[in-house]
Amino acid sequence: MDINNYINSGILELYVAGALSEAENKAVYENMQKYPEVLTEVLHIEAAILKLTEATAPKDRVLDFSPIAKHINTEDTESKVINMKAEKLRSSWLSFTGWAAAVILGGGLLWAIQQNSDLKTQIDVVETDNEFLEQQIQIADSDLKEAKSLITILRDKDILAIPLGGQAVYPEAYAKVYWDKAENSVYIDVQGLPEPPKGKVYQVWSLTLNPLTPTSLGTLDNFTSNENKIFAMQNANASEAFGITLEPAGGSTSPTLEQLYTLGTVDS
């Protein structure tokens, strides 16, 4: 049983007010025996009601004994007894109604506070959901703009497309380089490369063939997190070929030819 939800349900206030059925009273009593938190809450409710009742009771009332004296001096003793009982019952009834009103008021206040708290929680949840949704929309919008921009670039008639075929270490590998000579930049599509092992990273090389001279264009550090597997790099070299090798994290100063995954030449 969720003790907090049980305490906040308002059933304990009804128990103190005597407004529950016999079965419900028994259930509350059993929970008081089983859960100290429930017993403590019932005691707190009773104490609060007593304080509220005391605070609303008149403290400086002047008692008028003249009616009593009048009845004493009369011979109608039966009437005297009846009137005193009526006064006592009236006093008890007022005390009870004041106590009951305090219980109802206290229970109503607790219910209103709980409802207000629940409403605030629901508002907070809705606001959080809206903020998350707005963030997702912004991310999707940004991704869409980036994709459209990339498609425009790759379809440019002045872009050179160089396919890179798989090599001995991984024949199934493939990649493609899109070279924009006017902007000295390349876009490398490595969708055909496997995930690099832990502690390893792919490194892209620009090559001149005679003599064979490799120049590093950089490493593909965000390979796993890059969903479209297209990377942009700067290339101001007179490239005759491009290759991709698997290197230790951080890259190497020269390519490890035993780990050459893809290679392709630029058509003249």
Backbone bond lengths (Angstrom), bond angles and torsions (degrees), N, CA, C in turn:
res aa  C-N    CA-C-N  psi(-1)  N-CA   C-N-CA  omega(-1)  CA-C   N-CA-C  phi
1 M - - - 1.475 - - 1.522 110.12 -
2 D 1.316 115.24 137.06 1.462 120.29 176.53 1.531 108.41 -81.27
3 I 1.341 116.49 105.18 1.468 121.61 -174.61 1.525 111.38 -60.77
4 N 1.351 116.46 -44.07 1.475 119.59 -177.49 1.523 111.37 -61.88
5 N 1.332 116.93 -44.80 1.470 119.93 178.89 1.527 110.75 -63.94
6 Y 1.326 116.44 -38.96 1.464 120.99 179.54 1.525 110.77 -63.52
7 I 1.352 116.46 -44.78 1.466 120.93 179.73 1.521 110.90 -65.25
8 N 1.353 115.71 -39.54 1.469 119.78 -176.72 1.525 113.48 -79.87
9 S 1.334 117.22 -4.97 1.470 119.66 -176.41 1.529 113.28 -72.14
10 G 1.355 117.07 -19.66 1.461 120.47 -179.08 1.517 114.07 94.69
11 I 1.343 116.63 -3.01 1.466 118.95 -177.46 1.519 112.20 -69.24
12 L 1.354 117.04 -28.76 1.464 119.45 -179.77 1.521 111.09 -69.15
13 E 1.351 117.82 -35.75 1.453 120.87 176.86 1.536 110.35 -64.22
14 L 1.343 115.50 -40.54 1.462 119.48 178.39 1.531 110.83 -67.28
15 Y 1.327 116.94 -33.47 1.465 121.06 177.45 1.522 110.53 -63.76
16 V 1.344 115.89 -46.90 1.460 120.46 179.53 1.529 110.32 -63.35
17 A 1.337 116.98 -35.62 1.463 121.05 -178.65 1.523 112.40 -77.50
18 G 1.348 116.85 -9.83 1.457 119.80 -179.13 1.505 113.19 74.99
19 A 1.343 117.07 27.79 1.462 120.90 -174.86 1.522 112.66 -101.58
20 L 1.338 118.41 10.20 1.456 121.23 -178.48 1.526 110.49 -100.54
21 S 1.325 114.69 162.38 1.461 119.93 174.94 1.526 109.64 -74.65
22 E 1.317 115.21 170.36 1.470 119.30 -179.01 1.524 110.88 -61.76
23 A 1.333 116.44 -41.18 1.467 120.26 179.79 1.522 110.92 -65.14
24 E 1.341 115.67 -41.13 1.471 119.40 179.69 1.524 110.96 -67.39
25 N 1.335 117.22 -40.01 1.469 120.90 176.59 1.522 110.85 -59.94
26 K 1.332 115.74 -42.15 1.460 120.22 -179.93 1.522 110.97 -63.81
27 A 1.346 116.35 -41.59 1.464 120.60 179.59 1.523 111.14 -63.38
28 V 1.343 116.70 -43.14 1.465 120.16 178.78 1.521 110.30 -63.88
29 Y 1.331 116.65 -41.80 1.467 120.62 -179.53 1.534 110.59 -62.22
30 E 1.335 116.13 -42.58 1.467 119.53 178.23 1.523 111.45 -63.06
31 N 1.327 116.77 -39.14 1.467 119.99 177.77 1.520 111.62 -67.28
32 M 1.332 116.84 -33.94 1.471 120.01 175.98 1.525 110.77 -63.21
33 Q 1.339 116.24 -37.17 1.460 119.89 178.47 1.528 111.59 -71.78
34 K 1.328 115.53 -33.35 1.459 120.39 -174.62 1.528 112.95 -84.97
35 Y 1.341 116.81 -37.81 1.463 120.83 -174.29 1.529 109.95 -118.62
36 P 1.323 118.50 112.97 1.469 121.57 179.01 1.524 112.51 -58.16
37 E 1.343 116.94 -31.40 1.464 119.43 -178.98 1.528 111.02 -63.63
38 V 1.336 116.31 -37.22 1.469 120.52 -179.96 1.525 110.17 -67.76
39 L 1.333 116.71 -43.94 1.464 120.75 178.54 1.521 110.98 -61.29
40 T 1.330 116.24 -44.38 1.471 120.46 179.43 1.517 111.26 -60.86
41 E 1.338 116.72 -41.01 1.466 120.51 -179.22 1.527 110.90 -66.13
42 V 1.324 117.58 -39.50 1.469 120.86 178.42 1.523 110.40 -63.07
43 L 1.330 116.42 -42.42 1.465 120.27 178.32 1.521 111.25 -63.28
44 H 1.330 116.06 -39.25 1.471 120.12 178.39 1.528 110.90 -64.04
45 I 1.340 115.50 -41.96 1.470 119.50 -179.85 1.528 110.33 -63.52
46 E 1.335 116.52 -44.60 1.461 119.92 179.67 1.522 111.39 -62.52
47 A 1.353 115.87 -41.90 1.466 119.59 179.79 1.521 110.97 -64.17
48 A 1.343 116.29 -40.95 1.466 120.09 -179.54 1.525 111.00 -64.49
49 I 1.326 116.53 -39.30 1.464 120.09 -179.71 1.524 110.95 -67.67
50 L 1.331 116.60 -40.86 1.464 120.21 178.21 1.518 111.31 -61.60
51 K 1.332 115.49 -42.56 1.469 119.19 178.59 1.520 110.88 -63.53
52 L 1.342 115.94 -42.23 1.460 120.13 -179.54 1.524 110.73 -65.22
53 T 1.325 117.02 -38.93 1.466 120.84 179.01 1.519 111.33 -66.23
54 E 1.347 115.77 -43.10 1.462 119.85 178.29 1.522 111.23 -62.97
55 A 1.332 115.32 -38.30 1.464 119.22 -177.18 1.523 111.79 -68.21
56 T 1.331 116.96 -30.00 1.470 119.78 -177.45 1.521 112.83 -91.81
57 A 1.333 118.10 -8.33 1.474 120.82 -179.53 1.517 110.34 -78.69
58 P 1.370 119.65 140.54 1.472 122.00 177.83 1.517 110.29 -67.12
59 K 1.344 116.60 131.05 1.468 121.43 -174.72 1.528 113.09 -102.42
60 D 1.302 118.29 -23.09 1.474 121.01 -174.14 1.529 111.69 -113.76
61 R 1.289 116.59 31.70 1.465 119.72 -178.01 1.528 109.42 -70.87
62 V 1.320 117.09 133.69 1.477 122.97 177.31 1.520 108.23 -91.54
63 L 1.333 116.26 120.80 1.459 120.64 -177.91 1.528 110.31 -79.03
64 D 1.301 116.71 134.02 1.468 122.57 179.12 1.527 108.20 -106.82
65 F 1.325 116.25 108.25 1.461 120.95 -177.71 1.532 112.61 -90.44
66 S 1.342 117.96 1.12 1.475 119.45 -175.23 1.520 112.37 -61.91
67 P 1.364 119.10 -38.32 1.467 116.96 177.98 1.514 112.07 -62.04
68 I 1.336 116.18 -37.23 1.470 119.61 -179.64 1.519 110.07 -66.87
69 A 1.343 116.04 -44.67 1.477 120.05 179.43 1.519 110.82 -61.07
70 K 1.321 116.24 -39.30 1.460 120.07 -179.36 1.520 111.02 -61.75
71 H 1.337 114.46 -43.29 1.466 118.55 -179.55 1.520 111.47 -68.50
72 I 1.329 117.47 -33.61 1.468 120.52 179.08 1.517 110.31 -63.70
73 N 1.342 116.06 -37.27 1.466 120.94 -176.49 1.522 113.29 -79.62
74 T 1.316 116.43 -6.77 1.469 118.43 179.05 1.507 109.87 -94.65
75 E 1.289 116.30 166.90 1.453 120.74 -179.61 1.517 111.26 -90.24
76 D 1.373 117.88 -10.29 1.461 120.80 -175.79 1.517 109.22 -84.39
77 T 1.328 116.76 79.48 1.471 121.08 -177.31 1.515 111.28 -66.82
78 E 1.338 117.98 -31.42 1.465 119.92 -179.48 1.511 110.52 -64.60
79 S 1.344 116.02 -42.95 1.465 120.05 178.26 1.504 110.50 -63.28
80 K 1.366 116.01 -39.36 1.469 120.63 -179.52 1.517 110.30 -59.90
81 V 1.318 118.09 -43.69 1.460 121.83 -178.12 1.516 110.19 -67.43
82 I 1.327 117.00 -42.62 1.467 120.69 -178.71 1.512 110.81 -62.79
83 N 1.321 119.21 -43.31 1.458 121.91 -178.48 1.521 111.83 -64.15
84 M 1.321 117.25 -39.10 1.470 119.86 -179.90 1.518 110.27 -67.37
85 K 1.341 116.22 -38.74 1.461 118.43 177.43 1.520 111.04 -65.24
86 A 1.334 115.31 -39.73 1.462 118.82 179.51 1.519 110.86 -62.47
87 E 1.337 116.10 -41.18 1.475 120.37 179.41 1.525 110.69 -62.70
88 K 1.346 114.40 -41.37 1.460 119.20 -179.42 1.528 110.72 -66.12
89 L 1.346 116.11 -43.09 1.460 119.53 179.22 1.521 111.25 -63.90
90 R 1.359 114.62 -39.80 1.473 118.26 179.42 1.524 110.09 -61.99
91 S 1.337 116.18 -42.31 1.468 120.13 179.58 1.525 111.05 -64.07
92 S 1.343 116.22 -42.54 1.468 119.85 179.51 1.522 110.78 -64.82
93 W 1.338 115.74 -40.53 1.470 119.38 -179.93 1.524 111.45 -63.96
94 L 1.339 116.46 -42.77 1.468 119.34 177.93 1.517 111.38 -62.55
95 S 1.351 115.38 -40.07 1.462 118.93 178.56 1.519 110.70 -63.58
96 F 1.351 115.82 -42.94 1.458 119.35 -179.30 1.525 111.97 -65.69
97 T 1.351 115.96 -44.48 1.467 118.72 -179.55 1.518 111.24 -64.89
98 G 1.329 116.57 -35.24 1.474 118.87 176.35 1.511 111.25 -65.07
99 W 1.340 115.81 -41.31 1.463 120.13 179.04 1.531 110.96 -65.80
100 A 1.344 115.23 -42.50 1.466 119.51 179.74 1.520 111.19 -64.69
101 A 1.337 115.91 -40.04 1.469 119.30 178.19 1.516 110.47 -63.19
102 A 1.339 115.67 -38.53 1.465 119.39 179.04 1.521 110.85 -64.22
103 V 1.352 116.05 -40.28 1.466 120.24 178.49 1.519 110.70 -62.58
104 I 1.344 115.17 -47.85 1.469 119.17 -179.09 1.523 110.74 -62.66
105 L 1.326 116.03 -43.12 1.465 120.13 179.48 1.521 110.79 -63.38
106 G 1.349 115.97 -45.08 1.464 119.30 179.94 1.513 111.69 -63.11
107 G 1.347 116.00 -44.53 1.457 119.45 178.34 1.514 111.97 -62.60
108 G 1.339 115.99 -41.03 1.469 119.49 178.41 1.512 112.37 -62.92
109 L 1.329 115.59 -40.76 1.466 119.39 178.89 1.521 111.01 -64.57
110 L 1.341 116.36 -44.01 1.463 119.84 178.87 1.524 110.89 -61.97
111 W 1.348 116.52 -42.41 1.467 119.78 178.53 1.520 111.25 -62.57
112 A 1.340 116.75 -42.87 1.472 120.76 -179.86 1.523 110.99 -64.05
113 I 1.344 116.15 -40.99 1.469 119.81 178.87 1.524 110.43 -63.46
114 Q 1.343 116.41 -43.44 1.460 120.41 -179.90 1.523 111.28 -64.41
115 Q 1.348 116.76 -42.72 1.460 120.32 178.38 1.522 111.16 -62.28
116 N 1.321 116.43 -40.64 1.459 120.97 178.97 1.519 110.78 -64.18
117 S 1.342 116.05 -41.13 1.461 120.49 178.66 1.522 110.93 -64.76
118 D 1.346 116.88 -43.06 1.463 120.81 178.39 1.521 111.21 -62.73
119 L 1.329 117.09 -40.29 1.462 121.21 179.92 1.523 110.83 -64.34
120 K 1.345 116.28 -42.89 1.467 119.76 178.24 1.524 110.77 -62.10
121 T 1.339 116.35 -40.34 1.462 120.12 178.87 1.522 110.64 -62.91
122 Q 1.338 117.20 -43.46 1.458 120.99 179.37 1.527 111.09 -63.58
123 I 1.329 116.43 -39.92 1.471 120.30 178.48 1.520 110.29 -63.86
124 D 1.345 116.55 -42.70 1.466 120.45 179.18 1.524 110.91 -61.65
125 V 1.343 116.63 -40.92 1.462 120.63 179.85 1.525 110.53 -64.36
126 V 1.329 116.89 -44.39 1.468 120.95 179.56 1.524 110.64 -62.74
127 E 1.341 116.89 -43.47 1.463 120.36 179.51 1.525 110.98 -63.20
128 T 1.337 116.90 -40.60 1.465 120.57 178.36 1.522 110.70 -64.10
129 D 1.337 116.69 -43.49 1.469 120.61 178.40 1.523 110.87 -62.20
130 N 1.328 117.06 -41.18 1.465 120.66 179.50 1.520 111.37 -64.55
131 E 1.341 116.43 -41.76 1.461 120.06 178.86 1.527 110.65 -62.99
132 F 1.342 116.42 -42.93 1.463 120.39 179.15 1.528 110.40 -63.31
133 L 1.335 116.76 -42.73 1.464 121.11 179.76 1.521 110.74 -63.02
134 E 1.334 117.23 -41.91 1.462 120.65 177.98 1.528 111.10 -62.18
135 Q 1.326 116.42 -40.57 1.463 120.20 178.16 1.524 111.01 -63.02
136 Q 1.347 116.09 -42.78 1.460 119.86 179.67 1.526 111.22 -64.47
137 I 1.334 116.72 -38.54 1.467 120.56 178.08 1.522 110.41 -64.63
138 Q 1.336 116.81 -43.04 1.461 121.03 178.84 1.526 111.22 -62.60
139 I 1.348 116.29 -41.70 1.464 120.22 179.12 1.525 110.48 -64.31
140 A 1.343 116.19 -44.75 1.463 120.51 179.81 1.528 110.90 -63.26
141 D 1.329 116.20 -40.90 1.464 120.58 178.86 1.521 110.84 -63.95
142 S 1.340 116.19 -42.07 1.465 120.74 178.89 1.525 110.95 -64.63
143 D 1.355 116.19 -42.38 1.466 120.12 178.94 1.524 110.99 -63.79
144 L 1.333 116.73 -38.75 1.461 120.49 -179.89 1.525 110.93 -65.44
145 K 1.331 116.64 -43.57 1.465 120.01 178.50 1.525 110.96 -62.99
146 E 1.341 115.79 -40.70 1.468 119.97 179.58 1.523 110.83 -64.65
147 A 1.345 116.22 -41.17 1.461 120.19 -179.88 1.530 111.15 -65.16
148 K 1.348 116.65 -42.58 1.470 119.85 178.66 1.522 111.13 -63.31
149 S 1.328 116.23 -41.25 1.465 120.53 179.27 1.523 110.59 -63.53
150 L 1.337 116.14 -41.48 1.462 120.62 -179.41 1.524 111.17 -66.37
151 I 1.325 117.03 -40.94 1.465 120.67 178.79 1.526 110.54 -62.59
152 T 1.325 116.01 -41.57 1.471 120.36 178.55 1.523 110.96 -60.13
153 I 1.331 116.00 -43.07 1.468 120.66 -179.62 1.524 110.87 -64.82
154 L 1.328 116.96 -47.80 1.465 120.78 -174.97 1.530 112.50 -68.57
155 R 1.334 116.82 -22.02 1.467 119.91 179.62 1.527 112.97 -90.41
156 D 1.315 115.80 -3.34 1.469 119.82 179.69 1.532 109.70 -60.76
157 K 1.321 117.17 133.31 1.469 121.47 -176.49 1.522 112.96 -66.48
158 D 1.326 117.17 -19.98 1.462 120.27 -179.56 1.529 113.01 -90.08
159 I 1.308 117.11 -0.11 1.463 121.26 178.93 1.531 109.10 -83.24
160 L 1.341 116.14 131.33 1.459 121.24 175.47 1.526 109.37 -90.22
161 A 1.329 116.66 129.86 1.459 121.71 177.86 1.524 108.80 -105.81
162 I 1.342 116.45 119.74 1.464 121.81 -177.85 1.525 109.28 -118.26
163 P 1.337 118.33 110.27 1.464 120.13 177.20 1.528 110.80 -75.61
164 L 1.327 116.31 140.70 1.461 122.05 177.74 1.526 108.03 -114.97
165 G 1.328 115.95 118.73 1.463 120.72 -177.83 1.520 112.60 -87.52
166 G 1.363 115.50 158.63 1.456 121.05 178.73 1.518 112.06 -69.02
167 Q 1.321 116.98 148.77 1.456 123.40 -178.76 1.534 110.46 -111.78
168 A 1.328 115.64 -175.72 1.465 121.22 -171.01 1.528 113.18 -57.67
169 V 1.339 117.71 -37.42 1.460 120.07 -176.32 1.532 111.91 -67.77
170 Y 1.345 116.82 -25.98 1.470 120.76 -179.58 1.532 108.06 -158.44
171 P 1.342 117.12 81.28 1.475 120.89 -173.86 1.530 113.99 -60.22
172 E 1.339 117.08 -26.16 1.466 119.49 -177.86 1.528 112.88 -76.75
173 A 1.315 117.38 -9.21 1.466 120.92 -176.69 1.530 111.00 -70.88
174 Y 1.309 115.78 150.00 1.461 121.42 172.67 1.525 108.69 -155.60
175 A 1.328 115.42 157.41 1.466 121.90 178.48 1.520 107.71 -156.28
176 K 1.331 115.73 173.02 1.463 119.46 179.25 1.520 109.08 -147.16
177 V 1.336 115.51 135.46 1.460 121.94 179.38 1.525 108.48 -109.30
178 Y 1.335 116.70 130.92 1.468 123.07 174.19 1.529 106.59 -110.99
179 W 1.329 114.87 113.10 1.470 120.47 -171.34 1.523 109.92 -107.56
180 D 1.331 115.10 118.94 1.465 121.90 175.25 1.523 107.49 -101.96
181 K 1.343 115.97 94.41 1.467 120.31 -176.25 1.520 111.72 -64.08
182 A 1.327 116.87 -35.51 1.464 120.01 -177.57 1.525 111.17 -64.46
183 E 1.317 117.21 -33.30 1.469 121.75 -178.43 1.525 112.59 -101.00
184 N 1.360 116.61 0.86 1.477 121.25 -177.89 1.533 111.44 53.06
185 S 1.315 115.98 46.76 1.459 119.92 -178.83 1.522 110.11 -139.52
186 V 1.319 115.26 155.00 1.458 120.99 176.62 1.527 108.77 -130.95
187 Y 1.331 115.25 148.19 1.460 122.35 173.02 1.521 106.69 -117.78
188 I 1.326 116.33 123.36 1.457 121.36 -172.81 1.524 109.45 -113.12
189 D 1.334 115.02 118.19 1.462 121.54 178.24 1.532 107.79 -96.16
190 V 1.330 116.08 111.34 1.472 120.42 -176.16 1.531 110.88 -115.09
191 Q 1.328 116.76 33.57 1.457 121.00 179.52 1.524 111.59 -59.62
192 G 1.340 116.45 -26.12 1.466 120.66 -176.97 1.516 114.68 -88.48
193 L 1.317 118.61 8.79 1.468 121.12 177.84 1.526 110.19 -98.49
194 P 1.336 117.37 144.19 1.469 119.73 176.53 1.526 111.12 -74.00
195 E 1.320 116.26 164.37 1.464 120.45 176.35 1.529 109.00 -61.61
196 P 1.334 117.97 132.12 1.468 119.43 179.13 1.527 110.70 -69.28
197 P 1.342 117.77 145.26 1.467 119.87 176.99 1.527 110.65 -63.82
198 K 1.333 115.98 161.59 1.456 121.01 178.04 1.525 109.98 -60.97
199 G 1.332 115.75 133.28 1.461 120.85 -179.28 1.516 113.50 86.46
200 K 1.348 116.75 2.85 1.465 121.24 179.68 1.527 109.80 -121.20
201 V 1.341 115.83 159.99 1.459 121.11 -179.60 1.526 108.83 -150.20
202 Y 1.337 116.02 146.04 1.462 119.66 175.60 1.527 109.30 -79.48
203 Q 1.359 114.97 141.79 1.466 120.89 178.62 1.527 108.66 -127.91
204 V 1.326 115.70 134.52 1.467 122.09 -176.37 1.528 109.04 -100.11
205 W 1.362 114.94 137.53 1.463 120.36 -176.99 1.522 110.52 -125.75
206 S 1.342 114.52 139.13 1.468 121.70 167.91 1.527 106.48 -97.00
207 L 1.351 116.04 133.14 1.470 119.48 -174.54 1.525 111.28 -123.08
208 T 1.327 115.43 138.61 1.471 121.09 162.33 1.520 105.55 -107.22
209 L 1.336 117.04 142.52 1.464 120.29 -166.44 1.522 114.79 -94.62
210 N 1.302 120.19 -23.33 1.465 120.28 -175.29 1.529 111.09 -139.05
211 P 1.328 116.06 93.96 1.474 127.31 0.95 1.528 110.08 -79.69
212 L 1.330 116.39 163.43 1.465 121.49 -179.46 1.524 109.39 -67.36
213 T 1.338 115.17 114.07 1.472 120.26 -177.56 1.527 109.09 -132.52
214 P 1.332 117.21 112.09 1.465 120.12 178.36 1.533 111.68 -89.60
215 T 1.318 115.87 141.46 1.473 122.30 173.81 1.529 108.03 -129.75
216 S 1.315 115.91 124.95 1.469 119.68 -177.82 1.527 110.96 -72.19
217 L 1.335 115.25 132.12 1.469 120.83 173.25 1.536 111.60 -97.23
218 G 1.326 116.76 -10.08 1.464 120.46 178.31 1.519 112.11 130.00
219 T 1.301 115.10 175.34 1.466 122.15 -179.64 1.532 110.32 -107.88
220 L 1.324 114.99 153.28 1.471 121.17 179.05 1.532 108.20 -94.81
221 D 1.341 115.21 75.63 1.469 120.46 -171.30 1.527 113.38 -68.61
222 N 1.311 118.15 -31.92 1.470 120.99 -175.94 1.526 111.31 -102.96
223 F 1.314 116.17 40.93 1.461 120.36 -175.09 1.525 111.80 -59.00
224 T 1.321 116.86 -46.62 1.468 120.60 -175.11 1.525 112.08 -68.76
225 S 1.321 116.92 -42.57 1.467 120.57 -175.78 1.528 113.19 -79.93
226 N 1.310 118.07 -17.08 1.465 121.78 179.34 1.528 108.74 -80.65
227 E 1.332 116.49 104.30 1.459 120.49 -172.88 1.525 113.03 -68.48
228 N 1.328 117.87 -39.79 1.468 118.69 -177.67 1.521 112.94 -85.63
229 K 1.327 116.73 -7.85 1.470 123.03 175.66 1.531 112.68 57.58
230 I 1.327 115.98 35.31 1.468 121.07 174.61 1.522 108.07 -117.55
231 F 1.334 116.34 126.06 1.461 122.50 -176.27 1.528 109.83 -119.71
232 A 1.332 115.49 139.29 1.469 121.33 177.75 1.527 109.04 -102.30
233 M 1.349 116.44 135.50 1.462 121.73 179.60 1.526 109.69 -142.03
234 Q 1.310 115.97 157.93 1.459 121.49 175.64 1.530 109.85 -87.66
235 N 1.340 115.86 140.93 1.469 120.21 178.22 1.522 109.67 -149.70
236 A 1.324 115.39 101.22 1.470 120.88 177.88 1.525 111.11 -101.52
237 N 1.331 116.70 14.08 1.465 121.63 -176.52 1.533 111.49 -86.18
238 A 1.332 114.78 158.53 1.466 121.06 173.09 1.522 107.35 -85.94
239 S 1.293 116.09 69.68 1.468 121.62 -171.32 1.524 111.25 -69.43
240 E 1.344 114.78 137.42 1.464 121.40 173.94 1.534 111.05 -111.59
241 A 1.321 115.05 -13.12 1.468 120.46 177.95 1.534 108.55 -162.54
242 F 1.323 114.17 163.75 1.471 120.53 176.04 1.527 108.40 -132.61
243 G 1.319 115.23 143.84 1.461 120.20 178.19 1.527 110.52 -141.35
244 I 1.319 114.95 156.87 1.471 120.83 178.01 1.525 108.41 -129.28
245 T 1.328 116.30 125.86 1.461 121.74 178.60 1.525 110.27 -119.34
246 L 1.334 114.74 161.74 1.465 120.91 175.31 1.520 107.84 -99.29
247 E 1.327 116.59 121.20 1.461 121.79 -174.29 1.534 110.61 -125.99
248 P 1.341 116.25 165.48 1.470 119.10 173.29 1.530 110.12 -61.76
249 A 1.339 116.39 153.39 1.465 121.14 179.68 1.518 110.25 -52.12
250 G 1.333 115.51 133.39 1.459 120.66 -176.96 1.514 112.51 101.40
251 G 1.354 117.01 -18.57 1.453 120.61 177.87 1.520 113.40 88.89
252 S 1.335 114.94 173.53 1.468 121.95 -178.87 1.519 109.74 -127.70
253 T 1.338 115.39 160.06 1.470 120.01 178.68 1.519 111.33 -77.65
254 S 1.338 116.77 -23.87 1.462 121.07 176.88 1.520 108.31 -140.58
255 P 1.331 117.98 151.84 1.461 120.30 -174.63 1.529 113.01 -69.91
256 T 1.333 115.71 143.20 1.465 121.92 172.99 1.526 106.91 -88.44
257 L 1.346 115.86 100.66 1.461 120.26 -172.04 1.523 112.42 -64.10
258 E 1.358 116.70 -27.40 1.469 119.30 177.78 1.534 111.44 -67.79
259 Q 1.332 116.15 -15.68 1.466 121.68 179.64 1.531 111.18 -114.93
260 L 1.341 116.09 31.77 1.462 121.20 177.39 1.534 108.76 -79.46
261 Y 1.324 116.66 114.04 1.462 121.37 -176.15 1.523 112.24 -90.71
262 T 1.337 117.74 -43.32 1.468 120.30 -179.50 1.524 109.97 -139.27
263 L 1.346 114.91 152.77 1.471 120.48 179.51 1.525 108.32 -152.94
264 G 1.351 116.68 140.83 1.454 121.00 177.48 1.519 110.71 -156.31
265 T 1.337 116.29 143.99 1.461 121.19 -178.41 1.523 110.44 -100.14
266 V 1.336 113.96 154.86 1.461 121.23 178.96 1.519 108.21 -86.88
267 D 1.335 117.74 123.12 1.459 120.62 177.88 1.516 109.29 -69.09
268 S 1.345 116.23 134.18 1.463 120.43 -179.44 1.520 110.14 -79.99
